[in-house]
Amino acid sequence: MIRITENYLNLQDSLAESAENAGRDPKTVRLLAVSKKKSIDEILETTLLGQRDFGENVVQESIKKIQSCDRKDLIWHFIGYLQSNKTRAVAEHFQWVHTIDRLKIATRLSKQRPDHFPALNVCIEVNIDGEEQKAGVLPDDVAELARAISTLPRLKLRGLMCLPAIRKSFEGQKKCFSKLRKIKDELNADGLKLDTLSMGMSADYPAAIHEGTTIVRIGTALFGERV
Ligand SMILES: *Cc1c(COP(=O)(O)O)cnc(C)c1O
């Protein structure tokens, strides 16, 4: 148990240091604690330290957790591959979806979002390296999907997300995050109002912070290895 607390405090220091190195206010970088495969006790331990945002990637497993935590102050983010037959459960239990990559899923989420909830926050997942086996829309197709999603009444299009190929060098990591930031800037120049870049994980968050990320999605550096 002590390890998570220690990891959390170290991670907060490290996030703040990266932000300061990039000339940014640390408060502009939001930590999404990726709690997939982690227990409710592990999640609750981080809530004692002030953590509120949690990321999950398997629908059934995460809904069980959300229900057993039974805490209205926690914010749940879906970050996995979403099949169309699971959209209702996500629309009813999550506040964010980071992995929208086709209009069909977005349309279903908008229809299924309960009226008494605020609009569902969504990001478009961009296949930033054009990898064949990876989810996400190609950079050239983002604008069309973004415009279509921005008309859906029960969704709020917040921004873009990416899960890049693994790169060891800081320079290489920065280059690909900067590509996502440019796509967002172009969309905003074109009239959209995106305020979110969901990029950076345990191995590459300093580069993402340097390139303007607003949400880092971190699992391993906080909760330890997933088994
Ligand atoms: C698992 C996962 C993460 C967290 O990865 P770590 O390397 O453990 O920090 C971030 N984003 C997505 C989409 C994931 O599936």
The ligand as an SDF file (V2000), in Angstrom:
LIG
                    3D

 15 15  0  0  0  0  0  0  0  0999 V2000
   -2.7650    1.1940  -20.3610 C   0  0  0  0  0  0  0  0  0  0  0  0
   -2.9220    2.5020  -21.0280 C   0  0  0  0  0  0  0  0  0  0  0  0
   -2.2400    3.6330  -20.5640 C   0  0  0  0  0  0  0  0  0  0  0  0
   -1.2680    3.6110  -19.3920 C   0  0  0  0  0  0  0  0  0  0  0  0
   -0.0510    3.0650  -19.7750 O   0  0  0  0  0  0  0  0  0  0  0  0
    1.2090    3.0280  -18.7670 P   0  0  0  0  0  0  0  0  0  0  0  0
    2.3400    2.7780  -19.6910 O   0  0  0  0  0  0  0  0  0  0  0  0
    0.9580    1.9150  -17.8300 O   0  0  0  0  0  0  0  0  0  0  0  0
    1.2910    4.3410  -18.1090 O   0  0  0  0  0  0  0  0  0  0  0  0
   -2.4830    4.8370  -21.1980 C   0  0  0  0  0  0  0  0  0  0  0  0
   -3.3380    4.9360  -22.2330 N   0  0  0  0  0  0  0  0  0  0  0  0
   -4.0030    3.8800  -22.7140 C   0  0  0  0  0  0  0  0  0  0  0  0
   -4.9220    4.0510  -23.8500 C   0  0  0  0  0  0  0  0  0  0  0  0
   -3.8110    2.6290  -22.1320 C   0  0  0  0  0  0  0  0  0  0  0  0
   -4.4800    1.5720  -22.6300 O   0  0  0  0  0  0  0  0  0  0  0  0
  1  2  1  0
  2  3  1  0
  2 14  2  0
  3  4  1  0
  3 10  2  0
  4  5  1  0
  5  6  1  0
  6  7  2  0
  6  8  1  0
  6  9  1  0
 10 11  1  0
 11 12  2  0
 12 13  1  0
 12 14  1  0
 14 15  1  0
M  END
$$$$
